Amino acid sequence: MEENNLQCSSVVDGNFEEVPRETAIQFKPPLYRQRYQFVKNLVDKHEPKKVADLGCGDTSLLRLLKVNPCIELLVGVDINEDKLRWRGDSLAPFLGDFLKPRDLNLTITLYHGSVVERDSRLLGFDLITCIELIEHLDSGDLARFPEVVFGYLSPSMIVISTPNSEFNPLFPSVTLRDSDHKFEWTRMEFQTWALYVANRYDYSVEFTGVGEPPAGAENVGYCTQIGIFRKNGGKATESCLSEQHDQHVYKAVFTTSYPSLQQERFFKLVLVNEVSQQVESLRVSHLPRRKEQAGERGDKPKDIGGSKAPVPCFGPVFTEVEKAKIENSPTPFCVGDKFFVPLQRLLAYPKLNRLCANEEMMRSVIADSIPLSSDGSAVVADLRNYFDEQFEF
């Protein structure tokens, strides 16, 4: 049952009884979104690089997390291979990801396998999430679950969510929220289990939840209860990781990599584009001054039908510090009909400064794509082009 619309069903002797939608509790936003947003907020706060979602289902959480710039490896594991293959393409990069590459590399992989099997490719993760998972495990798998996730994988942080059965009486005719649930715990049952597991595997744990109860029923707690487990002492040691390797049990059914500025071809593409745009902006803004200088000399500028090229009136907004840095950098200049923009000037602009550490780096990347002065200290552009000739300032 998806709690997004809370059209609940009770499971009694295998029979399902539909509950009218108007009598069900409504969560805004839907409960499943609250759970995923909770994880995303945690990722935003702690900025893990390697994240795995066990029991990833339709990969909704992975699709939400893949936009986080801190994540470099995102893994989903599920027992349903068909669902993984069907949803894999939704995790692939789109055209926009190539037009605006990420700062860091990102690889996404989906594995078919059981969460109670050991696979060394999930060692060393910063965060492992188990959202509405444990209640689907039978008693044998539930007993093995802590040994695998806490003992073997031993990530820095683990997030586990599960239904709070104390909330169930608020749903009409609900026994278990899903026919596949093997159990649903009270808050005391979940906390007793979680504290035992945390103590055994050297974790601390704090409890919270999502899905607030309606007014007057605050005593039942959150609809979904959540445990946040943190490894005491931080990450697993390298020696611990080196002793547990090459156990590849899971079957990889999908993998994709995103373009990033760490990849040379995409970095060059972005840098060349940014330099070209900035040089063109400076060139166009220089033309009115060129016209004024021509008027002072008595030259008659070309005028075709009174048409004028549009002067850019929109651009990036700079802070006072950024403005000062730009103003104090070498000024663009003209030699004949050639327009020169010093690389040091370009490096003063925030976007380009973020991309390039120094002048030498910029020069080495753009040299074979953009004309440079003989000494390589400036980008060279024609002061006038066809468009300027047709639409005189």
Phi, psi and omega in degrees: 000130174270129182277008181293329176243350175055035172275086197283157174230141174260149180247104180230113182055034176082003181260141180253133178243117180291139178252128179306136184304322186291343180266354184272153176288136179253132175252134177231116355292169180308151188299321181296326177290325177297320179295314181294321179294326177301315179295317180299318178298323178293320178294317177302323183284316188260346176051057176290147178269327183238119184231135176233138177247111180272132186072048189288346175057239184275011176068018180301318180293320179298320180294328177287322185280337187295343179277350179291122185293342182282335187281130179247338177221123182234123185234139173238139179233133178206154181279345183264098184293320181299318180295321179297316180293324182290323185266353184303317184299335180290348179262355181287153179294146176262176180303319181300331179291333177277328179287329179228081183298154176291162174289319184246155175298150173219125174242133177242130180227137175249130180244139171267124180171173180268143181289352178257015172256146181269128175224121187292345179290350177257013176283151174077021181277151178279326183214132171237129180249142178227085187265115182053052183247309193297332181290350177269356183269137174285176187299323180293314179293323179296326178290325181279337185306309180297325180298321182281306188285311182276317185280311184274303182290318172046056179287170179295325182217143177228134176242124179237127174242149180202153180299146173262109186294340178294340179278340189301324179300342177284346176265128179300128171060034179256127171259297170241148186284344180213143182294341181268354179291131177273338179195164169218125189267151165287171178298320180296318180296315180295316182292324177297314178297314184295319180293322177296313180296316181299316181294321183291324185250019173064050174239157166256159182216141172233153187242141176205204179178180176223160182086077183290144180286160178291162180305135180094349181238027184301336184293345182275347179082188180293152176294316175250124177264144187228135172246130177250113183257131178238132180292125177293127182089003176087221188283160174296144182287159180297323181296323178295319181291322185291338181279348187231081184225168176060033170254091182255096183260323182289153176256119178286122181249347178200139172209146179209154178236143181262146176294143180213165179288351175281347178264127191305316185292324179283324177298315180297316180302314181292316182295314179299319180295316180294318179297315181299316180296318182291320178296318180295320178298317179292321181297313181296319181292340180279337185298318178301320177295325177297320180295318179299318179296323179294322179295321179295331180274352180090006177286146179261109180293151181292137181225119181245105174063017179073004180288146179231142175286143181292131176273127181304130180242358178238147179189181180295150177262123183256150172284169180298322179295317179294319178300315181298321180295320179293314182295330181272359179272163180305137184276140173300151182213166181244145169228105187064232178261018178256136182250126185247128176241109180302142178299327178296327176294315180298321181292344179283342179280134188307313183300313182287326177296325178290327182281323187240136180281329184201175182296319182297320179296315179298315182298317183294330183278320188264353189305322183267007181236335183230133180299135178240160176294167184301327179267001177073015184267351184212152172277140182245132178224154173291130181297323181241146175228183185302318182298317181295325181292326183279328182233089186285141174291000000 
